[in-house]
Amino acid sequence: MADNPSTQSPILSLAAIERAISKQRLDAYAAASDSDEIDRVARYIWNMALASALNPSLHTFEVTLRNAIYNASVKLVDTTGLRMPDVPCWLDAEPTLLYTKEKEDVEHAKSNLGSAPAGRTPGHLVGKLGLGFWVQLTARVYNELRADGPRLWPKGLPEVFPFKWPPGSKKNVPDHHDREMIYNRLHEVRELRNRAAHHEPLWDRDVERRHARMLEVLGWMNRKVTAAVRAFDPFPAVFQAGPAAYREHAERLLKLPGPQGGGAVSQGT
């Protein structure tokens, strides 16, 4: 039989929460409109829910981006004169076409592939390279002007983003400014993903707009996948619910409800 809410004890005290996550961290979730200490705890819980709700769209974006860039690069990169003694793709070629940091990323990814030949394939390597690698691969140093690089951009943009720049279009041809725009947009997604992954505040960082802009770029790559994400994306509902929807959770953690639903925040240990 369920407990009567009026007899439930707090699960945690405010002091215990502050010891666990720090008072400074919790204070970052306070707002001038808060009615009591419970509101900032509710906002903290809401922020955790936002991070969780971003996972489906972030996951889809990252996987779609890395496959789109790699598949385009296979068509564009001239491998004449390159050796590939380990993983048979240009990312692991000798001499390398990558700058130092990206080459280090490849070596680190390779260290996680295992020694079995079946696992040392281009697909496995691509899957081990993080979002930061693919974002950096759209940086200026990888454009067509660097003779000793893969020379990807801007000619590769229609391959990666066909719904922004339709391949073969003579009226909508990307240039170097477009490559810079893409780099900045991808960096924005990376920052959003890192904030969510590192448990940082999202609620006060224009997260709704950033989520919408991420889906816009995803739509430039694959409209059907974007439509599928929109159909099942939990983020809009969680964002629209706001911290008020998590007030009850915070009360259950901290508050002993009184006869009329009132009560005080437990400050003890």
N, C-alpha and C positions, 0 to 999 in steps of 0.2 A: 504494500500500500504506500502511495506517495506521501512524503512528508507535507504537513501543512506549511505553506510559505511563512506563516507568522512564527513558526518554531525553528526555522532554519538558521544556522549560525554562519557567520562569514567564513569563506574558505581561506581567505588571506586577509591580513591587515594591510593598510596602506604602507606602513613602515616596512613590512616584509617585501612588498612589491618594489619599493624604492631601493631596498638593499639588493634585490636581485638584478634590477635593470638600471639602477641609479636614479636619484632624484632629478639630476640635471636632464637625463634622457626623458623622463616622464614629464617634466615641466615643459619640454618642447611641444607637447601635445595640448597645452592649455590654451584657452581662448578667452578674450575679454568678456564674452557672453556667458561663460560657464556659471552655473548656479551653485556648484559645489565641487569637491575634489573628484567626485564620481564621474563628472563629465570628461575630464582629461583621460581617465582610465577607459571610458567608453570610446573615446576618440583613438586611443592607442589600439584597442581591440579592432576598431573599424579599419585602422591602417593595416593591421595584419590581414584582415579580410580582403582589403584592396590588393595587397601583394599576392595573395592566393588567387584572387579572381583574375589577375593579369596573366597568370601562367599559361592558360590555353593560347591566348593571342601571341604572347612572347615566344612560346615554344614553336608555334606554327611559323611565325615570322623568321626566327633564326634558322630553322631547318629549310624553309623555302629559299631564303637568301643564299645560304651556303651552296645549295644545289644549283641554284640559278647562276651564281657567279662561276662555279667550277665548270658547269656544262658549257657556259659561254666561252670560258677560257680555253677549253679543249679545242674549240673551233678556231680560236684566234691566235694562240701561241705557236710560234714557229719553233719546233723542237729539233730542227736540223743542227747537227753538231753537238747535241746534248746527250749525255749518258745518264741512264737511270738504272743503276745496278741494284737498287733495293726496291723501293716502291715505284712501280712503273707509271709515273706521271710527272709533269713538268714541275710540280711543287717540290719534288725531291730530286730535281735534276742536278747534274754536275756538268759544267759550272752552274752555279745557282743563278736564277733570275730574280731572287728575292733580296730585299735589304736585310740587314743583320737581325733585327728584332723578329721579323717574320720567319727568317730561316731558323732562328732559335725556337720559335713556336712550332715549326714543323719537326725539329729534332725532338722536342719535348713530346709532341703527339706521337711520334714514332716509338718513343720509349714505352708507350702504353699500348702498343699494338700486339705485343707478344712476339715470340720467335717463329711461330708456325707460318709457313708461306701463305696459307689460306687466309690469314688475318692481315697480311701486309699488302693490301690492295688499295687502289685509289679511293674507293668508296669508304673503306675503313679509316683511311687517313683523313679524308674530308670530314667524317663524322667526329673525329677527335679534336679538330681545330675549333677553337672557341669563337664567339661572335666578334670579339675584338680583332681577331686575325682578318676576318672577312671585311669588316669595316675599314681596317687599315689598307686592305688591298684596293680600296677605291680612292686612296689618297693620291695627291698630285704626282708623287714619284713613280706611280705605276701607269702614267699616261703614255701616249704614243711618242712623246718627245724624248724619252729615255731609251737610247739605242740598245743598252745591255739589259733591259728589263722585258717583261712579258708584253708590254705595249698594249694594254687593255682598253684604254679610254681616250676619247669618248666613243670610239667605234663600237665598243662592246655594250654600250647602254641599251640599244634596241634589243639586244639578245637577252639581257637580264630584266629589262623593264619594257616588255613589248606593248603594254597598254598605256604607256606614257609616250614612247617613241615607237610607233609601229615599224617593224623591219621593212626596209625598202621604200619607205615614204620619202618623197623628195620635198615635201612641204614641212615636215617636222623632223629635222635632222639635229641631233644633240651636238653641243659644242663643249669646250672646256669649262665654261661657266656652269653648264648642266652637271658636269662631273663633280664640281665643287658643291653644288646644291645637294646632290645625292650623298656625298660624303657627310655633309652637315646633318642631313636628315637621319642617316644611319647612326651617326654619333649620338644624336638625340635619343634614338631607340636604345642604344647601348647604355647610355646614362640611366634611362628609365629602368632597364633590366638590372643594372648594377645596384641601383637604389633598392629595388625590390629584393634582390638576392642578398644584400648586405643589411637588410632589416632597418633601412633608413626611412624617414618620413616621406610619404607620398601625398598625403592629404592636402598639403599646403604648397605643392609644386605644380599646380595646373595639370594634374594627372589626367583629367578627362580630355583635355585638349591634346595632350601627348599621346594618349591611347588612340584618339581619332586620327591623328597624323600618322601613327604607325600603321593603322589599317589602310590609310590612303596609299602609303608606299607599298604595302602588301598587295593592294589592288592593282598597282602598276605592274606587279610581277605576275599575279594569277587572280583573275576576277572570281573564278568559281571557288577557289579555296577561301578567298575573302568572304564570299557570300556564306560559305559553310561556317566560318568563324563567327560571323555576325548572328547566324541562326542559333548558335549554342553558347555564345559568349556570356559568361556570368558577370563580367565587369560592370556593364551599365546599371544593372539592378543593384549591385552592391554600392556603387557610387551614389546612385540616386537615393538609396535608403539613408545614407548619412550616419553620423555617429549616434543619432537618437535611436536608431534601430538596435544599437548595442548597449544602450543604457541598462536594460534589464540584465544583460550578462555581467556588466560591471557591478550592479547592485548585488547580484548573487555572490560575486567574489568578495565584496567589501561590506555590505550593509545588512544589518539585522532588521528586517521589516517590522514596523510597529503595527498596532491594531488598525491604523488607517493607511498603512502602506508607507509610513514615515520611518524615521530611524536615523541613527548616526553612523558615520563611517567609523569603522574600527581602526584605531590608531596604534593599538598594541602589537605585541609580537605574535 
